[in-house]
Amino acid sequence: RDERCSEIFSIQTCGLAKRMRHTGVKHAVIAISGGLDSTLALLVTAKTFDMLGIPRENIRAITMPGFGTTNTTYNNAMQFMKSMGVHIQEIDIRPACLQHFKDIGHDVNDYDVTYENVQARERFQILFDIANKIGGLVIGTGDLSELALGWCTYNGDHMSNYSVNCSIPKTLVKFLVRWVADNMVDENTREVLYSILDTPISPELLPPDAKGEIQQKTEDIIGPYELHDFFLYHMIRYGASPAKIYFLAQQAFKDSYTGKTIKGWLKVFYRRFFSQQFKRSCLPDGPKVGTISLSPRGDWRMPSDAQASVWLKELEEL
């Protein structure tokens, strides 16, 4: 695992370094949320700048509190950015989002998909505008699992100039962050990385609960990433059928999930995977890591109008 993590991290940094050399850009812009994906992306970006001899101060790390931001993630984001020696900027997106709700006639108390996506798109408008202002690249943070499930906002966190995590499944993101914490950083950075690793995965787009804690937990909504990453690997790498994936998952996770639970999340996987291809058809560039890639320019070509009905029917008959 140590050897693999080292090689994967190297692929990510070398990919970004190549893009920066090619474009001649000396600045990067990246959103830091206090979550796993943006953490790994900043670690990769900082290492890349070190390799290229560019000062880390040229990395514009921006935290953008929204309606769902908790004290835990905000403090983790701030401490992490400080420990990395990058240029730190904080922009509260709530006033801009409230104005936008007013402009489009959206009720601020209606916590629907519009409420969530307005925040994601406001953040990335800020990132791209700042990148234009300073002549930098917007570094994408989304991972392979999110691309497979479509768990990203179209024209929001779905977009960037270069996406360093696009071939890294969520389960591997955690391994990589922990590996970096154990092998490549000082004590202060290690401490905050451990805190980030212990924080529930969340887009933090809905308000916190009464105690100020994260209310919107991703795996409660779309399912455990360890299952989805397992499904994705066997479907893409081996072309396994729903019946075979279901059988294999029952063996692999027999001590963690019932067959009924596995089948339920496998149905969610197929529905989301087939319905979200339109997001994968227009992805930014990024490095390929490992044998699984959903890039529309190389490994995965799929019509956006494809349907999951045949795959779901096979599951229903089991």
Rosetta blueprint (number, residue, H / E / L):
1 R L
2 D H
3 E H
4 R H
5 C H
6 S H
7 E H
8 I H
9 F H
10 S H
11 I H
12 Q H
13 T H
14 C H
15 G H
16 L H
17 A H
18 K H
19 R H
20 M H
21 R H
22 H H
23 T H
24 G L
25 V L
26 K L
27 H E
28 A E
29 V E
30 I E
31 A E
32 I L
33 S L
34 G L
35 G L
36 L H
37 D H
38 S H
39 T H
40 L H
41 A H
42 L H
43 L H
44 V H
45 T H
46 A H
47 K H
48 T H
49 F H
50 D H
51 M H
52 L H
53 G L
54 I L
55 P L
56 R H
57 E H
58 N H
59 I E
60 R E
61 A E
62 I E
63 T E
64 M L
65 P L
66 G L
67 F L
68 G L
69 T L
70 T L
71 N H
72 T H
73 T H
74 Y H
75 N H
76 N H
77 A H
78 M H
79 Q H
80 F H
81 M H
82 K H
83 S H
84 M H
85 G L
86 V L
87 H E
88 I E
89 Q E
90 E E
91 I L
92 D L
93 I L
94 R H
95 P H
96 A H
97 C H
98 L H
99 Q H
100 H H
101 F H
102 K H
103 D H
104 I H
105 G L
106 H L
107 D L
108 V L
109 N L
110 D L
111 Y L
112 D L
113 V H
114 T H
115 Y H
116 E H
117 N H
118 V H
119 Q H
120 A H
121 R H
122 E H
123 R H
124 F H
125 Q H
126 I H
127 L H
128 F H
129 D H
130 I H
131 A H
132 N H
133 K H
134 I H
135 G L
136 G E
137 L E
138 V E
139 I E
140 G E
141 T L
142 G L
143 D L
144 L H
145 S H
146 E H
147 L H
148 A H
149 L H
150 G L
151 W L
152 C L
153 T L
154 Y L
155 N L
156 G L
157 D L
158 H L
159 M L
160 S L
161 N L
162 Y E
163 S E
164 V L
165 N L
166 C L
167 S L
168 I L
169 P L
170 K H
171 T H
172 L H
173 V H
174 K H
175 F H
176 L H
177 V H
178 R H
179 W H
180 V H
181 A H
182 D H
183 N H
184 M L
185 V L
186 D L
187 E H
188 N H
189 T H
190 R H
191 E H
192 V H
193 L H
194 Y H
195 S H
196 I H
197 L H
198 D L
199 T L
200 P L
201 I L
202 S L
203 P L
204 E L
205 L L
206 L L
207 P L
208 P L
209 D L
210 A L
211 K L
212 G L
213 E L
214 I L
215 Q L
216 Q L
217 K L
218 T H
219 E H
220 D H
221 I H
222 I H
223 G L
224 P L
225 Y H
226 E H
227 L H
228 H H
229 D H
230 F H
231 F H
232 L H
233 Y H
234 H H
235 M H
236 I H
237 R H
238 Y H
239 G L
240 A L
241 S L
242 P H
243 A H
244 K H
245 I H
246 Y H
247 F H
248 L H
249 A H
250 Q H
251 Q H
252 A H
253 F L
254 K L
255 D L
256 S L
257 Y L
258 T L
259 G H
260 K H
261 T H
262 I H
263 K H
264 G H
265 W H
266 L H
267 K H
268 V H
269 F H
270 Y H
271 R H
272 R H
273 F H
274 F H
275 S H
276 Q L
277 Q H
278 F H
279 K H
280 R H
281 S L
282 C L
283 L L
284 P L
285 D L
286 G L
287 P L
288 K L
289 V L
290 G L
291 T L
292 I L
293 S L
294 L L
295 S L
296 P L
297 R L
298 G L
299 D L
300 W L
301 R L
302 M L
303 P L
304 S L
305 D L
306 A L
307 Q L
308 A L
309 S H
310 V H
311 W H
312 L H
313 K H
314 E H
315 L H
316 E H
317 E L
318 L L
